[in-house]
Amino acid sequence: MQLSNQRLTKLAVASFVLLALAIGLTLVVTKRLPLIDLPAIKLTTDAESLPDFAAYPAGPVRKQMFADYLAPLVQQANQHVLDVRQAALTLVQQGNQLGQPERQWLQQICDTYRVAVDCQANDALYDELNLRINAVPVSLALAQGAKESGWGTSRFARQGNNLFGHWCFQAGCGLVPLNRNAGADHEVAVFDSPLMAIAAYIHNINSHRAYQAMREQRLANDLNAQAMAKGLSKYSERGQAYVDEVSKMLRQNHAWSDIALTRPQL
């Protein structure tokens, strides 16, 4: 059967349209995914000092004032970490479709969080970032902050916003402990604000090799504070005794466990 010229023309047009659609769909599928907003890797804030918690009577009143002040700051620091986490994991999932700015940002993440695996977008990197970049339960931060700073009344808390016992090792980097052993060169770090001290604490948990077990507990137990506390034996020279004391403080202040990781979004 012979087709008319008109019929042949219609078939040719239809074939061309189908080809054009196929090419268009291919372009849509293979083009690079849209850029995402890349948050600052490190949190910054204006200088600020702790309230004078010693002005409140020791006991329930001081403890409540300490928790009421610190909890929103922990939530703020957690939100920043979770923003970084979401961006990093999204980039890794995009794989080889990343542009140069995204690759550079991801490399900074790997450097900042001391990632040991190759910083290429693959399953190994995803698993490592998923383990490292995450929030810390507010209750755990409150318990350690209270213990390390004497509910915000220690010399290092008052003079250096140091709530978590962080050390530094360059002359002049912080405050010299009055009872420092002969030959020791550590100082107690000074922070511009309590928020920066909290951010440093969370980053320490997320990046230092001493807290690998703690991060694994967090991943396996859905950010459970008591489970994570089991990984704190290297946080203090007192080892298991320190773990037991933090765990006891969490039990005694069980209401803290109801505090959300971040502030509710309005």
N, C-alpha and C positions, 0 to 999 in steps of 0.2 A: 504494500500500500504506500503510495507516494503522498507526502505531506505538502500542503500548499505553502507558498512563500510566507503567507500571513501566519500560518501555524508554526513554521520554523522560526519566524521572528519572535513570536511569543515564547517559544521554548528557550531561545537564546537569551531573551531578557530575563526569564525566570532563573536560568542557570547563573547569570551574572549577579542577580540579586542574592541568590543563595551563597555564591562565592564571596560576595561583599560582606554578607552577614557572618560567614565563617571567619573571615579575616578580622572583622571587628571584634567578634567574641574572643578570638585568640589574643588580640591586643589587650582586651580588658583583663583576661586571665593572667597574662604574663607581665603586665606593667608593674612597676614597683609599688608596694603598698603605701598609703598615705603616711606622711610623717606624724609622729606623736609628740606631744609636749614632753620635753626632757627636763625633769626637775633638777635643781641644784643638788649635787651629790652630798654636800655638807650643809647642815643647818647653820644659819647665822641669826644673830639677835643683838639688840642693843644691850649695853652694860646695865646691870641691875644687881642689887644686893639682896640677900635674904632678909626677911623680917627678923626682928629680935624675939626669937622664940623663948629666950630665957626670961622675958618679961611676963610670960604666962606661968601660972603655978604648975609645978611638975605633976605629972599624972594625966588623967583623962583629958583635961582642958588643953594642955600643951600638945598631947598626941593628936587630938582632933584638929587643932589649928595647923599642925604640921601636915597632916594628911589632906586637909582641905586646900592648903596652899600648893602642895606638891602634885597632887593627882592630876589637875588640869595641865600642868607642864609636862608630865609624863605622857599624857594623851596627845599633846601637841607634838612632842618628839616622835611618838609612835606613828602619828599620821604622816609625818615627813618620811619616815622609813618605809611605810607602806606605799607611799606615792613612788618612791624610788624603786621599790620591789615590783610594783605593777609595770612600770616603764621598762625595767630591765628584763623581766620575764616575757613581756610582749615583744621586745626586740629580738630576743633569742628565738622566739617562735617564728619570727619573720624570716629567719635564716639568711640565705645569700641575697635577699632582696634589700639589705640595708645599704644606705648611703654612707659616705665618708663621715659626716657629723655623728651619725648614730654609732658607727664602728668606734670612733674615737671616744665617745661617751661611755660605751660599753667597756672599752679597755680601761678607762679611768675607774669604772666600777670594779673591775677585776683587781686592779692595783690597790684600790682603797680597802677592799674587803679581803685582800690577801688570798685571792683564789689561786689554788695550786694547779688546776687543770688548764689546758689550753683555752685561751679566751676566744674561741670560735663558737658561732651559733650552732650548738648541737645538743644532744640529750645530756651529755656529761656536764656541760656548762649550766644547762637549765636546772639539773638536779642540785648542783653545788650552790647556785644562787638561791634556789628555793630553800635550801637549808640555812644559808647565812643571812639573807636580807629579810628580816622579819621583826615584828614588834616584841616587846617584853611585857608580860602581865603587869598591870599597874600595881597589884598587890605585892609582887616580888620587888619591884623598884622601891616601893614604900618601905618594905621590911628591911631591905639592905641599906637604904638611905638613912632610915631611923637608927639602925644598928651602927653604921659607920660614922655617923655624925652626932650621935647622942641626941636624936630628935632635933637636929639643927642647931645645937648649942655649942658644939666643939669649936676650938680655936680655928681649925682649918675650914670649917663651914662658915664661921663668922667673918674671917679675914680673907678667905679665898674662894668662897662658894663651892668648896669641895665637899660634896655630900657622900661620896662613895669610896673614899680612901685611895684615890688615884695618886701614883707616884710619877715623878719625872726624874731625869738623870743628867741634866745639864746644869752647871752652876748658875744660880740665879733664876732658874725656871719656876720656882715656887717658894714655899715656906719650909725652912729647915726645922725638922722635929727637935724639940728640946731634949729628948732622951735618945737621940740617934747614937748608935753604937760607934765606937772609935773605928775609923777606917771606912765607914759607910759613906756613900756620896749621894744617896737619893734625897730628894726633896718631895714635899707634898704639893701637887699641882695646884695652880691658881686658875680660876675660870672667870670670864667676864660676867657671867650670869649663872643663876641656878639652872636655867634651861640648857646652857652649854655643857654644864656638868652632867646633866641627865643624858644629853645627846652623846657625850663621850662614853658614859656608862653603857648605853645600849650598843654603841659601836664596838666597844671592848668585848661585850658578850658575843656580838655577831662576827667578829673577825679574829680574835686571838685564838691560837691553837690550844690554849689551856682549857677552852670551853667548848671543844668539839662535842664531848659527851652531853653537855648541856643543850647544845643546839639539836642534837639527835633526840633528846628527850622532848624538846619543844615540838619537833616535827611529828614524833610518834604519839604524843599525848595532847595535841591540839592546844598548845600554849598553856598547859596546866602548870601553875606556879609551884605546887609541891613537887611535881615530877621534875621540873627544871632545877629546883633547889638541890636535888641530888647531885647535880653536876658542878656544884660550887666548891668542891674540896680544895681546888687550887686557887681559889679567890683569896684565901687567907692562909697564913702560916699555921693556923690552928687546925686546918684540915677538916676532918669529920666533925669535930666539936663545933666548928663554925656552921657547917651544914645543919647540924641538929638545932642550933640556936635560931637560925633563919626559919627553919621548918616550924619550930615552936612559936615564933613570932607570927607566922602566917596563921597558925591555928588560933592563937589568942586574938587575932584581929581578922577573924573570918569574914566580917562584913566587907573587907576590902576586895574580896574575890568577886563581888557584884559590880565593881567599877568597870565600865566598858574600856576597851583598849584605846579608843579614840573618842573625841567629843562627838555627840550627835550632830549630823549635818542639818542645818536649818533650811 
